Amino acid sequence: MTNNANASNISCEEAIELIAMQLDKSAGDVERLALERHLKTCRHCFDRLEFEKLVKDRLTRMKADISSEQLERKIDALLSGFQ
């Protein structure tokens, strides 16, 4: 991330990077604050964060519901359709 995280405004591109960091719990305090400030004024990035949270939550629940063997078979079946 660039030094713009210390400024009151960051770009949407930087915000998207920070969203990924926050969801991975690797964002520090400075990054979290910069993202929070950006999300207060940018509906697009706010919606992106909410979408990413939903996807992560859904994948987490799917992982708990499906064994790795079942998941591997489903992925193989999907991929075989592209060959």
C-alpha positions as CSV (number, residue, x, y, z in Angstrom):
1,M,0.0,0.0,0.0
2,T,1.2,3.5,-0.7
3,N,1.6,6.3,1.9
4,N,-1.9,7.5,0.9
5,A,-3.3,5.4,3.7
6,N,-2.2,8.2,6.1
7,A,-4.2,10.8,4.1
8,S,-7.9,11.3,4.6
9,N,-8.6,10.0,1.1
10,I,-7.4,6.9,-0.6
11,S,-8.3,5.7,-4.1
12,C,-10.8,3.0,-4.8
13,E,-8.0,0.8,-6.0
14,E,-6.2,1.2,-2.7
15,A,-9.5,0.6,-0.9
16,I,-10.0,-2.7,-2.7
17,E,-6.5,-3.9,-1.6
18,L,-7.4,-2.9,1.9
19,I,-10.7,-4.7,1.8
20,A,-8.8,-7.9,1.0
21,M,-6.3,-7.3,3.8
22,Q,-9.2,-6.6,6.3
23,L,-11.0,-9.8,5.3
24,D,-7.8,-11.7,5.8
25,K,-7.2,-10.0,9.1
26,S,-3.9,-8.7,8.0
27,A,-4.7,-5.0,7.9
28,G,-3.1,-2.9,10.6
29,D,-4.7,0.0,12.5
30,V,-3.6,2.6,9.9
31,E,-5.0,0.6,7.0
32,R,-8.3,-0.1,8.8
33,L,-8.8,3.6,9.6
34,A,-8.0,4.6,6.0
35,L,-10.5,2.1,4.7
36,E,-13.1,3.2,7.2
37,R,-12.7,6.8,6.1
38,H,-13.0,5.8,2.4
39,L,-16.0,3.6,3.0
40,K,-17.9,6.5,4.6
41,T,-17.8,8.4,1.3
42,C,-17.7,5.7,-1.3
43,R,-20.8,3.6,-1.8
44,H,-19.2,1.5,-4.5
45,C,-16.4,0.3,-2.2
46,F,-18.8,-0.1,0.7
47,D,-20.9,-2.4,-1.4
48,R,-17.8,-4.3,-2.6
49,L,-16.8,-4.9,1.1
50,E,-20.3,-6.2,1.9
51,F,-20.3,-8.5,-1.2
52,E,-16.8,-9.8,-0.3
53,K,-18.0,-10.5,3.3
54,L,-21.0,-12.5,1.9
55,V,-18.8,-14.5,-0.4
56,K,-16.3,-15.3,2.3
57,D,-19.1,-16.3,4.7
58,R,-20.8,-18.5,2.1
59,L,-17.6,-20.2,1.2
60,T,-16.9,-20.9,4.8
61,R,-20.3,-22.4,5.3
62,M,-19.9,-24.5,2.1
63,K,-16.5,-25.8,3.3
64,A,-18.2,-26.9,6.6
65,D,-21.0,-28.6,4.7
66,I,-19.0,-30.4,2.1
67,S,-16.2,-32.8,2.6
68,S,-13.0,-32.1,0.7
69,E,-13.6,-35.2,-1.3
70,Q,-17.1,-34.1,-2.3
71,L,-15.8,-30.7,-3.2
72,E,-13.0,-32.1,-5.3
73,R,-15.4,-34.2,-7.3
74,K,-17.7,-31.2,-7.9
75,I,-14.7,-29.1,-9.0
76,D,-13.5,-31.9,-11.3
77,A,-17.0,-32.2,-12.8
78,L,-17.2,-28.5,-13.5
79,L,-13.7,-28.4,-15.0
80,S,-14.4,-31.4,-17.2
81,G,-17.0,-29.3,-18.9
82,F,-14.4,-26.8,-20.1
83,Q,-12.1,-29.4,-21.7
